[in-house]
Structures are given as structure tokens and as C-alpha cells.
């Protein structure tokens, strides 16, 4: 392969890799993340959801379940130690279930 063609292919390959890396880094910051207070306010105003339960992960992150008991919408929010919260999942038909400890589903 002539040197000029080889050089052009190399430049094209570097350009494609650069575009892919840029796209991946843009995807690494989810659009459904914000400061916790902002996320909680949005869940309250837009969906009528309030916190129903909370737990801590081994990494010190807060995992919270928000739900509207009247219309059944729910959202799982994960809050990092720096205060950034991300919506991990959401849905409908939420039901609060009280089940005695040790009893299988």
C-alpha cells in the first residue's frame, strides 16, 4: 500500500476512534441525574411521588423507592455520597406489601 494511502487510513482510523470515545464519554453521564433535592422535587411535582423506603449500599450510596400510592407510579433513586442522584428505574402499578420476616413469596 502506498505511503500516502496508509497515512490517510491511519488518520481516518484515529478520527473514528476519537468520535467513538467522545460518544462513549457522553453516554457515561446519564441525562436522568441531578442533585438529590432537584430530583426529589421533580418526583413530587411531576408524579406525586414521595419516599416509601430507603437503604444504604456497601459503597455508601442511598437507594430510595419513591411512589404515589394513589396512582401507582414508582421510581428508584440512587444517590451518591457527593449528592448526585440518578433515576435507576421507574414504572407503574406500585403496591406496598407487608410480609412477615422469613416468609417466602
N, C-alpha and C positions, 0 to 999 in steps of 0.2 A: 504494500500500500504506500503510495507517495507520502512524503513527509507532510505536505500541506493538508491532505485529506485526513491523515492521522491526527494532526493538530486540531482540525475543525471538529472531528468526532470527540476528541478529548474535551474541548470547550463545550460542546453540546451536552456531553455526559455530566460535566461539572454543573452546568446550568440546570439540568433536570434534577440532579441530586439536591441542589440548593432550593429549588421550588418545593420538592418533597419535604425537606427539613422545615421549611417555612410553614407549610401546610400542617405538618405534624405538631409544631410548636403552637400554632393557633388552636389546634384541636385540644391541646393539653390544658387549656384554660376554659373550662366549661362556661357556657353562657348562663347557666342556671345557678350561679354562685354570686353571693354578695355578703355584706356584713350581716351578722345574725339579726340585729334589730330591724334592718330593712326587710329581710326575708320573712320574719315573724309578722311584721306589719302587712306585707303583701298577702300572706296566707289568711290573715284575719279579715282584711278588707275585700279581697277578691273572692275568697271561698268560704268565709265564715268559720275557718278552722282555728281551733285552739289546741294547746298541748294536752295530750292524753297520757303520754308516758315518756320516760327518759331513762337512758342507761349510758354508762361510760365504756368505751373500748379500751383494750390494753394500751393503746397508743395515746390515751388521754383525750380522745375525741368524744363529743357528746352526740349520741344517736337519739333523736326525738321523733315521736309519732304525733302528728297533728291531725285532727279530724273534725268534721262538722257532724255532730250526732243526728241532726235533723235531715240533712240531705245526703249523708253518707260518703262525702268526699274525704280522702285522706292523703297525707303527704309524709314521707320520711325525709327528715332533715339531718344532715351530718355536719357538725360544727367542729372546726379545727381549733387547736389551742390559741391560734392567732385571731380568732373571732370571725373568720370567714366561714360561712355556711353554704352548703350545696344541697340542692334537692336531689335525692338519690332515686326516688320512686314516688309515684302518685297513682291514685285510682279512685274507684267508687265502690259503693256497697259495703262501707265500713260497718263492722259490728263489734261492740265491746263484749268480750266473753269472759265471764268469771268462772274459772275452772279450779277445783281443789288441787293443791300440790300433789304430785305423784300419780295423777290420773291421766292416762293416755287419751289422745284424741279419738 
